[in-house]
Amino acid sequence: MAMSNLLYPLNPTTSTLSRKPLHSPFLSSFTNQPYLITLTNFATKPRNKIPIKPRRSTHITAKSNGDNPADTSDRLISAICYFYPFFDGIQYGKYVITQFTPIQAVIQPLVPAIRVFKSFPFNGFLVFLTLYFVVVRNQNFSRYVRFNTMQAIVLDVLLIFPDVLERSFNPRGGLGLDLLMSLDSTVFLFLFVCLVYGSSSCLLGQLPRLPIVADAADRQVL
C-alpha cells in the first residue's frame, strides 16, 4: 500500500485534525475555542514526461561519394578484385580440391579464367601493377573501390610468406609433408573465405574488412 500511494497519489482532499482545549491558567482565555488545524493536500502538478525516442536500427552500407551508397559499377569492380589473390594462390588448394568434391564443383566454373591467369608467368605481377597504379592511386575511382582493391593487393602480397616456406622446406614425406599439406590447405581456405566474403559483401553494397589486411589497406588509401 505504501508503494502504491507513492506511485499513484490520492486525489486532493481536505483533512481536519482537532485538538482538545488546553487547560492552563495562561491559556484560560482560549479555552472556549478549540484549536482547529486544517491541512490541505495540495495537488501536485503532473511532471512533464521526457519523450523517449525509439531506437533506430543501424545498418552500415558502403559509401562511394559522400553520403551516396556505392554505385553498381563500384560494387562490381570491387567484387572482381577479390578474384586476383584467389587465382594467384590457387596452387595451395591442390590437396583440398582433390579431397572435397563440393569445392571442386564450386571452382569448376572458374577453371577457364584460372588457366588464362596462369598462362603467362608474369600475369600476376602485371595485374598487381595495374590494380595499384591504375585503380588505387587513381582519385577518379571512389574510395570504396580503391579500398577493396587495396585489400585484394595486400592479401596477394601476403602469399609471399607461404611461398618462401614452401620453397625453403620441401619435404618428401613424413611429418614435414603433413605440416606442408596443412599449411597449404589453411592458406587456400583463407583465400577462399576472403573471396566469398569480400565479393558477396561488395555485391550487397556493404564494406568488407578482411582480417590482417584491412588496416594496411586503410593506410594506403588516402
MDTraj code that builds the backbone (N, CA, C; nanometers):
import mdtraj as md
import numpy as np

residues = "MET ALA MET SER ASN LEU LEU TYR PRO LEU ASN PRO THR THR SER THR LEU SER ARG LYS PRO LEU HIS SER PRO PHE LEU SER SER PHE THR ASN GLN PRO TYR LEU ILE THR LEU THR ASN PHE ALA THR LYS PRO ARG ASN LYS ILE PRO ILE LYS PRO ARG ARG SER THR HIS ILE THR ALA LYS SER ASN GLY ASP ASN PRO ALA ASP THR SER ASP ARG LEU ILE SER ALA ILE CYS TYR PHE TYR PRO PHE PHE ASP GLY ILE GLN TYR GLY LYS TYR VAL ILE THR GLN PHE THR PRO ILE GLN ALA VAL ILE GLN PRO LEU VAL PRO ALA ILE ARG VAL PHE LYS SER PHE PRO PHE ASN GLY PHE LEU VAL PHE LEU THR LEU TYR PHE VAL VAL VAL ARG ASN GLN ASN PHE SER ARG TYR VAL ARG PHE ASN THR MET GLN ALA ILE VAL LEU ASP VAL LEU LEU ILE PHE PRO ASP VAL LEU GLU ARG SER PHE ASN PRO ARG GLY GLY LEU GLY LEU ASP LEU LEU MET SER LEU ASP SER THR VAL PHE LEU PHE LEU PHE VAL CYS LEU VAL TYR GLY SER SER SER CYS LEU LEU GLY GLN LEU PRO ARG LEU PRO ILE VAL ALA ASP ALA ALA ASP ARG GLN VAL LEU".split()
xyz = np.array([
    [0.0822, -0.1199, 0.0000],
    [0.0000, 0.0000, 0.0000],
    [0.0860, 0.1254, 0.0000],
    [0.2012, 0.1187, 0.0708],
    [0.2866, 0.2384, 0.0745],
    [0.3414, 0.2695, -0.0629],
    [0.3860, 0.1651, -0.1353],
    [0.4381, 0.1882, -0.2697],
    [0.3302, 0.2357, -0.3638],
    [0.2083, 0.1823, -0.3515],
    [0.1001, 0.2266, -0.4395],
    [0.0632, 0.3702, -0.4137],
    [0.0716, 0.4125, -0.2862],
    [0.0424, 0.5532, -0.2570],
    [0.1483, 0.6455, -0.3127],
    [0.2734, 0.5982, -0.3155],
    [0.3799, 0.6809, -0.3731],
    [0.3674, 0.6916, -0.5241],
    [0.3375, 0.5804, -0.5881],
    [0.3286, 0.5800, -0.7339],
    [0.2008, 0.6441, -0.7845],
    [0.0923, 0.6297, -0.7106],
    [-0.0358, 0.6845, -0.7536],
    [-0.0874, 0.7725, -0.6423],
    [-0.0563, 0.9036, -0.6392],
    [-0.1022, 0.9928, -0.5301],
    [-0.2534, 1.0035, -0.5279],
    [-0.3076, 1.0184, -0.4086],
    [-0.4523, 1.0306, -0.3916],
    [-0.5018, 1.1630, -0.4450],
    [-0.6311, 1.1691, -0.4737],
    [-0.6915, 1.2930, -0.5211],
    [-0.6863, 1.3971, -0.4104],
    [-0.6760, 1.5224, -0.4476],
    [-0.6695, 1.6270, -0.3450],
    [-0.7913, 1.6214, -0.2541],
    [-0.7679, 1.6062, -0.1284],
    [-0.8740, 1.6043, -0.0262],
    [-0.8336, 1.6943, 0.0871],
    [-0.9286, 1.7185, 0.1733],
    [-0.9048, 1.8070, 0.2888],
    [-0.9295, 1.7282, 0.4154],
    [-0.8305, 1.7234, 0.5018],
    [-0.8425, 1.6501, 0.6277],
    [-0.8305, 1.7476, 0.7438],
    [-0.8982, 1.7179, 0.8471],
    [-0.9051, 1.8091, 0.9614],
    [-0.8589, 1.7363, 1.0852],
    [-0.7655, 1.7974, 1.1549],
    [-0.7156, 1.7435, 1.2802],
    [-0.7657, 1.8332, 1.3940],
    [-0.8133, 1.7792, 1.4952],
    [-0.8678, 1.8572, 1.6081],
    [-0.7935, 1.8246, 1.7347],
    [-0.7805, 1.9224, 1.8182],
    [-0.7188, 1.9063, 1.9489],
    [-0.8209, 1.9460, 2.0579],
    [-0.8061, 1.8857, 2.1712],
    [-0.8907, 1.9243, 2.2851],
    [-0.8420, 2.0551, 2.3437],
    [-0.9282, 2.1313, 2.4093],
    [-0.8857, 2.2583, 2.4692],
    [-0.7798, 2.2347, 2.5736],
    [-0.6815, 2.3202, 2.5711],
    [-0.5733, 2.3110, 2.6678],
    [-0.6163, 2.3795, 2.7970],
    [-0.6134, 2.3093, 2.9115],
    [-0.6498, 2.3652, 3.0426],
    [-0.5255, 2.4191, 3.1080],
    [-0.5050, 2.5460, 3.0954],
    [-0.3876, 2.6124, 3.1528],
    [-0.4272, 2.7521, 3.1938],
    [-0.3779, 2.8001, 3.3106],
    [-0.4123, 2.9372, 3.3536],
    [-0.3695, 3.0409, 3.2527],
    [-0.2558, 3.0134, 3.1934],
    [-0.2069, 3.1127, 3.0990],
    [-0.2932, 3.1192, 2.9749],
    [-0.3528, 3.0024, 2.9374],
    [-0.4335, 2.9967, 2.8160],
    [-0.5813, 2.9868, 2.8473],
    [-0.6236, 3.0392, 2.9655],
    [-0.7641, 3.0255, 3.0046],
    [-0.8585, 3.1036, 2.9161],
    [-0.8079, 3.2103, 2.8589],
    [-0.8939, 3.2909, 2.7711],
    [-0.9248, 3.2229, 2.6412],
    [-0.8432, 3.1173, 2.6092],
    [-0.8636, 3.0491, 2.4816],
    [-0.9308, 2.9147, 2.4976],
    [-0.9768, 2.8842, 2.6196],
    [-1.0344, 2.7509, 2.6416],
    [-1.1683, 2.7329, 2.5754],
    [-1.2367, 2.8421, 2.5490],
    [-1.3681, 2.8291, 2.4853],
    [-1.3596, 2.8001, 2.3354],
    [-1.2422, 2.8165, 2.2802],
    [-1.2277, 2.7935, 2.1351],
    [-1.1244, 2.6840, 2.1134],
    [-1.1618, 2.5714, 2.0637],
    [-1.0643, 2.4641, 2.0350],
    [-0.9767, 2.5030, 1.9168],
    [-0.8554, 2.4506, 1.9283],
    [-0.7626, 2.4763, 1.8164],
    [-0.7967, 2.3817, 1.7031],
    [-0.8209, 2.4378, 1.5903],
    [-0.8517, 2.3591, 1.4691],
    [-0.7400, 2.3816, 1.3682],
    [-0.6813, 2.2789, 1.3318],
    [-0.5726, 2.2872, 1.2335],
    [-0.6192, 2.2173, 1.1071],
    [-0.6201, 2.2894, 1.0025],
    [-0.6654, 2.2341, 0.8741],
    [-0.5451, 2.2127, 0.7829],
    [-0.5312, 2.0933, 0.7385],
    [-0.4225, 2.0582, 0.6457],
    [-0.4830, 2.0282, 0.5103],
    [-0.4293, 2.0846, 0.4157],
    [-0.4784, 2.0651, 0.2784],
    [-0.3695, 1.9968, 0.1968],
    [-0.4070, 1.8890, 0.1371],
    [-0.3137, 1.8223, 0.0457],
    [-0.3184, 1.8927, -0.0894],
    [-0.2079, 1.9541, -0.1184],
    [-0.2019, 2.0265, -0.2463],
    [-0.1772, 1.9266, -0.3590],
    [-0.2550, 1.9445, -0.4600],
    [-0.2392, 1.8569, -0.5779],
    [-0.1089, 1.8905, -0.6479],
    [-0.0297, 1.7944, -0.6584],
    [0.0981, 1.8167, -0.7278],
    [0.0759, 1.8223, -0.8775],
    [0.1492, 1.9118, -0.9362],
    [0.1380, 1.9249, -1.0827],
    [0.2011, 1.8032, -1.1494],
    [0.1394, 1.7547, -1.2535],
    [0.1995, 1.6387, -1.3221],
    [0.3321, 1.6771, -1.3857],
    [0.4287, 1.5931, -1.3648],
    [0.5608, 1.6191, -1.4234],
    [0.5578, 1.6000, -1.5740],
    [0.6359, 1.6857, -1.6356],
    [0.6454, 1.6717, -1.7810],
    [0.7263, 1.5468, -1.8141],
    [0.6651, 1.4565, -1.8817],
    [0.7334, 1.3327, -1.9186],
    [0.8303, 1.3578, -2.0329],
    [0.9507, 1.3070, -2.0153],
    [1.0521, 1.3219, -2.1209],
    [1.0232, 1.2197, -2.2295],
    [0.9995, 1.2647, -2.3491],
    [0.9692, 1.1674, -2.4556],
    [1.0894, 1.0776, -2.4827],
    [1.0633, 0.9503, -2.4867],
    [1.1679, 0.8517, -2.5141],
    [1.1683, 0.8226, -2.6637],
    [1.2823, 0.8556, -2.7228],
    [1.2929, 0.8326, -2.8668],
    [1.3173, 0.6851, -2.8930],
    [1.2442, 0.6276, -2.9847],
    [1.2674, 0.4854, -3.0154],
    [1.4027, 0.4658, -3.0807],
    [1.4647, 0.3543, -3.0486],
    [1.5942, 0.3240, -3.1080],
    [1.5790, 0.2944, -3.2553],
    [1.6705, 0.3529, -3.3275],
    [1.6682, 0.3288, -3.4717],
    [1.7685, 0.2204, -3.5055],
    [1.7255, 0.1284, -3.5862],
    [1.8154, 0.0209, -3.6270],
    [1.9222, 0.0762, -3.7197],
    [2.0450, 0.0411, -3.6896],
    [2.1576, 0.0897, -3.7682],
    [2.1983, -0.0157, -3.8694],
    [2.2220, 0.0275, -3.9881],
    [2.2673, -0.0615, -4.0952],
    [2.3770, 0.0089, -4.1708],
    [2.4949, -0.0484, -4.1664],
    [2.6107, 0.0133, -4.2292],
    [2.6144, -0.0278, -4.3750],
    [2.6155, 0.0690, -4.4607],
    [2.6268, 0.0432, -4.6028],
    [2.7516, 0.1111, -4.6554],
    [2.7943, 0.0648, -4.7669],
    [2.9150, 0.1206, -4.8260],
    [2.8876, 0.2590, -4.8813],
    [2.9849, 0.3448, -4.8690],
    [2.9741, 0.4802, -4.9189],
    [3.0721, 0.4991, -5.0328],
    [3.0226, 0.5535, -5.1404],
    [3.1080, 0.5750, -5.2556],
    [3.1533, 0.7186, -5.2628],
    [3.0617, 0.8109, -5.2790],
    [3.0944, 0.9526, -5.2855],
    [3.0071, 1.0270, -5.1859],
    [3.0697, 1.0776, -5.0819],
    [2.9922, 1.1497, -4.9827],
    [2.8986, 1.0566, -4.9099],
    [2.7714, 1.0916, -4.9095],
    [2.6706, 1.0124, -4.8398],
    [2.5954, 0.9190, -4.9341],
    [2.6342, 0.9140, -5.0598],
    [2.5644, 0.8295, -5.1547],
    [2.6147, 0.6860, -5.1426],
    [2.5255, 0.5888, -5.1466],
    [2.5706, 0.4496, -5.1430],
    [2.6556, 0.4171, -5.2653],
    [2.7317, 0.3081, -5.2549],
    [2.8188, 0.2671, -5.3648],
    [2.7362, 0.2361, -5.4883],
    [2.7864, 0.2814, -5.6014],
    [2.7185, 0.2552, -5.7276],
    [2.7308, 0.1080, -5.7649],
    [2.6482, 0.0685, -5.8598],
    [2.6528, -0.0710, -5.9050],
    [2.7868, -0.1037, -5.9692],
    [2.8398, -0.0115, -6.0472],
    [2.9701, -0.0346, -6.1105],
    [3.0806, -0.0460, -6.0060],
    [3.0744, 0.0361, -5.9002],
    [3.1743, 0.0279, -5.7934],
    [3.1670, -0.1067, -5.7226],
    [3.0474, -0.1539, -5.6997],
    [3.0311, -0.2836, -5.6338],
    [3.0872, -0.3961, -5.7204],
    [3.0604, -0.3890, -5.8500],
    [3.1057, -0.4956, -5.9399],
    [3.2573, -0.4972, -5.9526],
    [3.3181, -0.3806, -5.9678],
    [3.4643, -0.3735, -5.9784],
    [3.5294, -0.4237, -5.8498],
    [3.4751, -0.3825, -5.7364],
    [3.5313, -0.4258, -5.6084],
    [3.5190, -0.5760, -5.5888],
    [3.4066, -0.6329, -5.6309],
    [3.3875, -0.7776, -5.6157],
    [3.4844, -0.8558, -5.7037],
    [3.5103, -0.8066, -5.8235],
    [3.6007, -0.8770, -5.9149],
    [3.7441, -0.8758, -5.8627],
    [3.7826, -0.7702, -5.7933],
    [3.9212, -0.7587, -5.7455],
    [3.9596, -0.8713, -5.6511],
    [3.8652, -0.9266, -5.5792],
    [3.8984, -1.0325, -5.4835],
    [3.9283, -1.1660, -5.5517],
    [3.9042, -1.1764, -5.6799],
    [3.9441, -1.2971, -5.7527],
    [4.0948, -1.2984, -5.7790],
    [4.1573, -1.1827, -5.7756],
    [4.3003, -1.1752, -5.8059],
    [4.3848, -1.2560, -5.7072],
    [4.3767, -1.2350, -5.5749],
    [4.4585, -1.3187, -5.4857],
    [4.4171, -1.4654, -5.4852],
    [4.2896, -1.4915, -5.5121],
    [4.2457, -1.6314, -5.5154],
    [4.3066, -1.7042, -5.6346],
    [4.3052, -1.6409, -5.7520],
    [4.3671, -1.7019, -5.8699],
    [4.5179, -1.7177, -5.8505],
    [4.5797, -1.6188, -5.7868],
    [4.7243, -1.6240, -5.7689],
    [4.7658, -1.7312, -5.6690],
    [4.6772, -1.7683, -5.5773],
    [4.7112, -1.8695, -5.4774],
    [4.6351, -1.9989, -5.4927],
    [4.5836, -2.0243, -5.6115],
    [4.5025, -2.1445, -5.6330],
    [4.5850, -2.2718, -5.6138],
    [4.7187, -2.2643, -5.6323],
    [4.8029, -2.3832, -5.6198],
    [4.8068, -2.4369, -5.4768],
    [4.7714, -2.3541, -5.3792],
    [4.7706, -2.4014, -5.2411],
    [4.6502, -2.4910, -5.2119],
    [4.5605, -2.5007, -5.3038],
    [4.4432, -2.5854, -5.2836],
    [4.4531, -2.7213, -5.3484],
    [4.5750, -2.7608, -5.3857],
    [4.5890, -2.8889, -5.4560],
    [4.5499, -3.0080, -5.3702],
    [4.5638, -2.9950, -5.2391],
    [4.5248, -3.1058, -5.1509],
    [4.3764, -3.0999, -5.1163],
    [4.3250, -2.9803, -5.0928],
    [4.1842, -2.9666, -5.0539],
    [4.0917, -2.9969, -5.1710],
    [4.1269, -2.9457, -5.2879],
    [4.0386, -2.9613, -5.4043],
    [4.0243, -3.1076, -5.4424],
    [4.1329, -3.1830, -5.4332],
    [4.1261, -3.3242, -5.4716],
    [4.0510, -3.4098, -5.3706],
    [4.0368, -3.3617, -5.2484],
    [3.9730, -3.4427, -5.1451],
    [3.8255, -3.4098, -5.1253],
    [3.7853, -3.2892, -5.1582],
    [3.6479, -3.2468, -5.1321],
    [3.5787, -3.2152, -5.2645],
    [3.4794, -3.2954, -5.2959],
    [3.4062, -3.2778, -5.4220],
    [3.3262, -3.1483, -5.4266],
    [3.2607, -3.1028, -5.3196],
    [3.1858, -2.9760, -5.3285],
    [3.2728, -2.8577, -5.3678],
    [3.3967, -2.8538, -5.3170],
    [3.4851, -2.7437, -5.3553],
    [3.5213, -2.7534, -5.5029],
    [3.5373, -2.8738, -5.5532],
    [3.5626, -2.8907, -5.6963],
    [3.4475, -2.8353, -5.7790],
    [3.3241, -2.8620, -5.7341],
    [3.2080, -2.8134, -5.8085],
    [3.2010, -2.6618, -5.8076],
    [3.2447, -2.5987, -5.6980],
    [3.2404, -2.4527, -5.6896],
    [3.3468, -2.3902, -5.7779],
    [3.4651, -2.4507, -5.7831],
    [3.5778, -2.3928, -5.8568],
    [3.5731, -2.4274, -6.0054],
    [3.5013, -2.5299, -6.0416],
    [3.4983, -2.5740, -6.1821],
    [3.4614, -2.4624, -6.2801],
    [3.3616, -2.3773, -6.2530],
    [3.3329, -2.2687, -6.3494],
    [3.4448, -2.1662, -6.3620],
    [3.5357, -2.1611, -6.2648],
    [3.6437, -2.0631, -6.2684],
    [3.7693, -2.1160, -6.3371],
    [3.7677, -2.2413, -6.3775],
    [3.8879, -2.3017, -6.4353],
    [3.9349, -2.2290, -6.5619],
    [3.8491, -2.1920, -6.6558],
    [3.8996, -2.1185, -6.7746],
    [3.9697, -1.9878, -6.7384],
    [3.9117, -1.9112, -6.6452],
    [3.9752, -1.7856, -6.6052],
    [4.1075, -1.8111, -6.5334],
    [4.1138, -1.9173, -6.4544],
    [4.2391, -1.9502, -6.3848],
    [4.3475, -1.9891, -6.4841],
    [4.3102, -2.0617, -6.5872],
    [4.4085, -2.1005, -6.6888],
    [4.4626, -1.9793, -6.7632],
    [4.3762, -1.8850, -6.7932],
    [4.4233, -1.7628, -6.8595],
    [4.5164, -1.6854, -6.7667],
    [4.4814, -1.6783, -6.6407],
    [4.5647, -1.6056, -6.5450],
    [4.7013, -1.6719, -6.5287],
    [4.7057, -1.8048, -6.5301],
    [4.8305, -1.8778, -6.5111],
    [4.9052, -1.9054, -6.6409],
    [4.8512, -1.8622, -6.7534],
    [4.9147, -1.8936, -6.8817],
    [5.0472, -1.8211, -6.9023],
    [5.0639, -1.7071, -6.8404],
    [5.1862, -1.6291, -6.8549],
    [5.2461, -1.6077, -6.7171],
    [5.3752, -1.6337, -6.6981],
    [5.4331, -1.6276, -6.5625],
    [5.4212, -1.4912, -6.4961],
    [5.4211, -1.3849, -6.5751],
    [5.4206, -1.2501, -6.5174],
    [5.2815, -1.1873, -6.5122],
    [5.1798, -1.2675, -6.5343],
    [5.0442, -1.2127, -6.5299],
    [5.0103, -1.1580, -6.3907],
    [5.0491, -1.2304, -6.2874],
    [5.0205, -1.1846, -6.1524],
    [5.0856, -1.0508, -6.1219],
    [5.2116, -1.0349, -6.1660],
    [5.2812, -0.9089, -6.1409],
    [5.2206, -0.7951, -6.2226],
    [5.1819, -0.8243, -6.3454],
    [5.1189, -0.7208, -6.4288],
    [4.9832, -0.6786, -6.3715],
    [4.9081, -0.7732, -6.3220],
    [4.7801, -0.7393, -6.2605],
    [4.8028, -0.6560, -6.1343],
    [4.9057, -0.6898, -6.0594],
    [4.9379, -0.6127, -5.9398],
    [4.9680, -0.4670, -5.9744],
    [5.0526, -0.4441, -6.0747],
    [5.0860, -0.3070, -6.1143],
    [4.9631, -0.2334, -6.1655],
    [4.8804, -0.3026, -6.2410],
    [4.7606, -0.2389, -6.2964],
    [4.6644, -0.1967, -6.1858],
    [4.6382, -0.2870, -6.0940],
    [4.5445, -0.2543, -5.9870],
    [4.5976, -0.1432, -5.8965],
    [4.7278, -0.1450, -5.8701],
    [4.7815, -0.0472, -5.7761],
    [4.7898, 0.0925, -5.8367],
    [4.8451, 0.1024, -5.9569],
    [4.8672, 0.2353, -6.0152],
    [4.7464, 0.2877, -6.0925],
    [4.6674, 0.1998, -6.1475],
    [4.5531, 0.2443, -6.2275],
    [4.4283, 0.2629, -6.1410],
    [4.4149, 0.1839, -6.0354],
    [4.2935, 0.1898, -5.9542],
    [4.3198, 0.2569, -5.8196],
    [4.4120, 0.2014, -5.7419],
    [4.4322, 0.2511, -5.6052],
    [4.4814, 0.3955, -5.6045],
    [4.5749, 0.4291, -5.6919],
    [4.6314, 0.5641, -5.6957],
    [4.5533, 0.6597, -5.7842],
    [4.4432, 0.6139, -5.8366],
    [4.3610, 0.6974, -5.9248],
    [4.2449, 0.7553, -5.8444],
    [4.2478, 0.8871, -5.8226],
    [4.1433, 0.9520, -5.7440],
    [4.0086, 0.9566, -5.8162],
    [4.0085, 0.9234, -5.9449],
    [3.8814, 0.9213, -6.0167],
    [3.7921, 0.8062, -5.9691],
    [3.8539, 0.7026, -5.9170],
    [3.7758, 0.5940, -5.8584],
    [3.7347, 0.6321, -5.7163],
    [3.6221, 0.5829, -5.6743],
    [3.5748, 0.6121, -5.5389],
    [3.6636, 0.5420, -5.4369],
    [3.6596, 0.5935, -5.3148],
    [3.7398, 0.5311, -5.2090],
    [3.6931, 0.3893, -5.1817],
    [3.5680, 0.3622, -5.2044],
    [3.5154, 0.2272, -5.1861],
    [3.5873, 0.1280, -5.2770],
    [3.6025, 0.1640, -5.4037],
    [3.6713, 0.0766, -5.4992],
    [3.8186, 0.0654, -5.4645],
    [3.8818, 0.1782, -5.4327],
    [4.0251, 0.1765, -5.4046],
    [4.0568, 0.0982, -5.2772],
    [3.9693, 0.1079, -5.1771],
    [3.9934, 0.0328, -5.0537],
    [3.9832, -0.1173, -5.0778],
    [3.8791, -0.1611, -5.1468],
    [3.8647, -0.3042, -5.1738],
    [3.9752, -0.3565, -5.2631],
    [4.0160, -0.2765, -5.3600],
    [4.1268, -0.3175, -5.4460],
    [4.2556, -0.3312, -5.3662],
    [4.2783, -0.2369, -5.2741],
    [4.3992, -0.2433, -5.1917],
    [4.3948, -0.3626, -5.0979],
    [4.2801, -0.3983, -5.0489],
    [4.2691, -0.5191, -4.9664],
    [4.3090, -0.6430, -5.0459],
    [4.2634, -0.6517, -5.1693],
    [4.2987, -0.7664, -5.2533],
    [4.4495, -0.7693, -5.2809],
    [4.5102, -0.6521, -5.3009],
    [4.6546, -0.6462, -5.3275],
    [4.7340, -0.6901, -5.2051],
    [4.6970, -0.6388, -5.0888],
    [4.7681, -0.6761, -4.9659],
    [4.7533, -0.8257, -4.9393],
    [4.6359, -0.8779, -4.9649],
    [4.6147, -1.0218, -4.9465],
    [4.7047, -1.1025, -5.0395],
    [4.7233, -1.0547, -5.1607],
    [4.8111, -1.1249, -5.2540],
    [4.9577, -1.1130, -5.2121],
    [4.9960, -0.9973, -5.1592],
    [5.1343, -0.9798, -5.1140],
    [5.1669, -1.0765, -5.0000],
    [5.0709, -1.1035, -4.9155],
    [5.0941, -1.1949, -4.8034],
    [5.1228, -1.3377, -4.8491],
    [5.0905, -1.3690, -4.9742],
    [5.1197, -1.5029, -5.0253],
    [5.2683, -1.5269, -5.0419],
    [5.3489, -1.4229, -5.0281],
    [5.4941, -1.4401, -5.0375],
    [5.5447, -1.5305, -4.9249],
    [5.4874, -1.5177, -4.8062],
    [5.5368, -1.5927, -4.6908],
    [5.5172, -1.7437, -4.7048],
    [5.3973, -1.7925, -4.7371],
    [5.3878, -1.9387, -4.7569],
    [5.4677, -1.9866, -4.8772],
    [5.4842, -1.9013, -4.9768],
    [5.5636, -1.9411, -5.0934],
    [5.7107, -1.9598, -5.0549],
    [5.7635, -1.8680, -4.9727],
    [5.9030, -1.8806, -4.9274],
    [5.9202, -2.0055, -4.8418],
    [5.8241, -2.0313, -4.7528],
    [5.8339, -2.1514, -4.6694],
    [5.8289, -2.2784, -4.7527],
    [5.7445, -2.2787, -4.8536],
    [5.7317, -2.3984, -4.9368],
    [5.8566, -2.4230, -5.0197],
    [5.9212, -2.3159, -5.0648],
    [6.0434, -2.3316, -5.1437],
    [6.1635, -2.3665, -5.0550],
    [6.1623, -2.3168, -4.9330],
    [6.2741, -2.3432, -4.8435],
    [6.2698, -2.4845, -4.7857],
    [6.1505, -2.5275, -4.7497],
    [6.1337, -2.6601, -4.6916],
    [6.0397, -2.7390, -4.7829],
    [6.0951, -2.8316, -4.8550],
    [6.0165, -2.9112, -4.9499],
    [6.0290, -3.0590, -4.9130],
    [5.9613, -3.0995, -4.8065],
    [5.9749, -3.2387, -4.7616],
    [5.9080, -3.3351, -4.8594],
    [5.9584, -3.4553, -4.8588],
    [5.9049, -3.5588, -4.9480],
    [5.8102, -3.6542, -4.8772],
    [5.8103, -3.6497, -4.7478],
    [5.7225, -3.7403, -4.6739],
    [5.7355, -3.7174, -4.5252],
    [5.6625, -3.7988, -4.4489],
    [5.6688, -3.7919, -4.3042],
    [5.5944, -3.6726, -4.2471],
    [5.6394, -3.6301, -4.1295],
    [5.5746, -3.5199, -4.0589],
    [5.5886, -3.3881, -4.1350],
    [5.7013, -3.3681, -4.2006],
    [5.7209, -3.2450, -4.2763],
    [5.6176, -3.2289, -4.3869],
    [5.5874, -3.3396, -4.4558],
    [5.4865, -3.3332, -4.5615],
    [5.3477, -3.3055, -4.5042],
    [5.3175, -3.3623, -4.3903],
    [5.1884, -3.3370, -4.3266],
    [5.1745, -3.1893, -4.2876],
    [5.2831, -3.1317, -4.2348],
    [5.2793, -2.9896, -4.1997],
    [5.2642, -2.9027, -4.3231],
    [5.3310, -2.9410, -4.4304],
    [5.3191, -2.8640, -4.5540],
    [5.1779, -2.8722, -4.6104],
    [5.1168, -2.9878, -4.6058],
    [4.9793, -3.0021, -4.6534],
    [4.8834, -2.9194, -4.5686],
    [4.9059, -2.9176, -4.4393],
    [4.8203, -2.8374, -4.3520],
    [4.8371, -2.6886, -4.3799],
    [4.9618, -2.6454, -4.4034],
    [4.9862, -2.5049, -4.4343],
    [4.9194, -2.4647, -4.5654],
    [4.9386, -2.5442, -4.6685],
    [4.8782, -2.5123, -4.7982],
    [4.7256, -2.5104, -4.7901],
    [4.6698, -2.6070, -4.7212],
    [4.5234, -2.6132, -4.7099],
    [4.4695, -2.4937, -4.6321],
    [4.5417, -2.4526, -4.5271],
    [4.4977, -2.3366, -4.4489],
    [4.5015, -2.2097, -4.5324],
    [4.6085, -2.1915, -4.6095],
    [4.6202, -2.0726, -4.6954],
    [4.5091, -2.0711, -4.7995],
    [4.4837, -2.1851, -4.8601],
    [4.3790, -2.1913, -4.9622],
    [4.2416, -2.1616, -4.9041],
    [4.2095, -2.2212, -4.7911],
    [4.0787, -2.1972, -4.7307],
    [4.0634, -2.0517, -4.6888],
    [4.1723, -1.9913, -4.6416],
    [4.1653, -1.8492, -4.6061],
    [4.1382, -1.7637, -4.7296],
    [4.2044, -1.7943, -4.8397],
    [4.1798, -1.7211, -4.9647],
    [4.0368, -1.7429, -5.0136],
    [3.9881, -1.8632, -4.9993],
    [3.8530, -1.8941, -5.0457],
    [3.7483, -1.8198, -4.9629],
    [3.7681, -1.8168, -4.8317],
    [3.6742, -1.7444, -4.7447],
    [3.6793, -1.5946, -4.7741],
    [3.7993, -1.5411, -4.7955],
    [3.8111, -1.3981, -4.8283],
    [3.7433, -1.3664, -4.9610],
    [3.7544, -1.4568, -5.0568],
    [3.6878, -1.4367, -5.1857],
    [3.5363, -1.4327, -5.1682],
    [3.4822, -1.5303, -5.0981],
    [3.3369, -1.5378, -5.0815],
    [3.2864, -1.4187, -5.0007],
    [3.3533, -1.3897, -4.8897],
    [3.3093, -1.2798, -4.8038],
    [3.3258, -1.1444, -4.8717],
    [3.4418, -1.1214, -4.9323],
    [3.4672, -0.9919, -4.9945],
    [3.3768, -0.9651, -5.1137],
    [3.3653, -1.0620, -5.2021],
    [3.2848, -1.0418, -5.3230],
    [3.1361, -1.0298, -5.2903],
    [3.0861, -1.1157, -5.2031],
    [2.9437, -1.1094, -5.1693],
    [2.9100, -0.9799, -5.0964],
    [2.9987, -0.9334, -5.0092],
    [2.9726, -0.8073, -4.9389],
    [2.9698, -0.6905, -5.0360],
    [3.0608, -0.6902, -5.1318],
    [3.0623, -0.5811, -5.2297],
    [2.9366, -0.5831, -5.3163],
    [2.8942, -0.6998, -5.3575],
    [2.7735, -0.7082, -5.4399],
    [2.6499, -0.6631, -5.3625],
    [2.6516, -0.6807, -5.2316],
    [2.5395, -0.6362, -5.1482],
    [2.5514, -0.4900, -5.1066],
    [2.6585, -0.4252, -5.1463],
    [2.6769, -0.2844, -5.1128],
    [2.7341, -0.2600, -4.9756],
    [2.7885, -0.3608, -4.9111],
    [2.8492, -0.3453, -4.7796],
    [3.0005, -0.3350, -4.7936],
    [3.0645, -0.2912, -4.6858],
    [3.2089, -0.2709, -4.6878],
    [3.2765, -0.3848, -4.6125],
    [3.3397, -0.4779, -4.6835],
    [3.4078, -0.5878, -4.6142],
    [3.5417, -0.5417, -4.5577],
    [3.5718, -0.5888, -4.4397],
    [3.7018, -0.5627, -4.3771],
    [3.7648, -0.6977, -4.3444],
    [3.8638, -0.7326, -4.4239],
    [3.9286, -0.8617, -4.4077],
    [4.0253, -0.8577, -4.2899],
    [4.0343, -0.9666, -4.2151],
    [4.1316, -0.9696, -4.1057],
    [4.2737, -0.9595, -4.1593],
    [4.3594, -0.8967, -4.0835],
    [4.5023, -0.8807, -4.1115],
    [4.5282, -0.7708, -4.2137],
    [4.4504, -0.7643, -4.3214],
    [4.4824, -0.6748, -4.4326],
    [4.4047, -0.5438, -4.4314],
    [4.2972, -0.5339, -4.3543],
    [4.2110, -0.4153, -4.3607],
    [4.2844, -0.2903, -4.3135],
    [4.3579, -0.3009, -4.2034],
    [4.4294, -0.1837, -4.1509],
    [4.5384, -0.1381, -4.2469],
    [4.6084, -0.2326, -4.3070],
    [4.7116, -0.1959, -4.4047],
    [4.6504, -0.1280, -4.5263],
    [4.5345, -0.1741, -4.5693],
    [4.4678, -0.1101, -4.6826],
    [4.4218, 0.0306, -4.6486],
    [4.3770, 0.0513, -4.5253],
    [4.3350, 0.1842, -4.4817],
    [4.4501, 0.2839, -4.4882],
    [4.5691, 0.2396, -4.4512],
    [4.6846, 0.3306, -4.4511],
    [4.7293, 0.3660, -4.5913],
    [4.7024, 0.2818, -4.6869],
    [4.7466, 0.3063, -4.8245],
    [4.6470, 0.3894, -4.9038],
    [4.5202, 0.3831, -4.8664],
    [4.4172, 0.4555, -4.9396],
    [4.3945, 0.5897, -4.8724],
    [4.4169, 0.6980, -4.9430],
    [4.4017, 0.8315, -4.8883],
    [4.2584, 0.8798, -4.9020],
])
top = md.Topology()
chain = top.add_chain()
for i, resn in enumerate(residues, 1):
    res = top.add_residue(resn, chain, resSeq=i)
    for name in ("N", "CA", "C"):
        top.add_atom(name, md.element.get_by_symbol(name[0]), res)
traj = md.Trajectory(xyz[None], top)
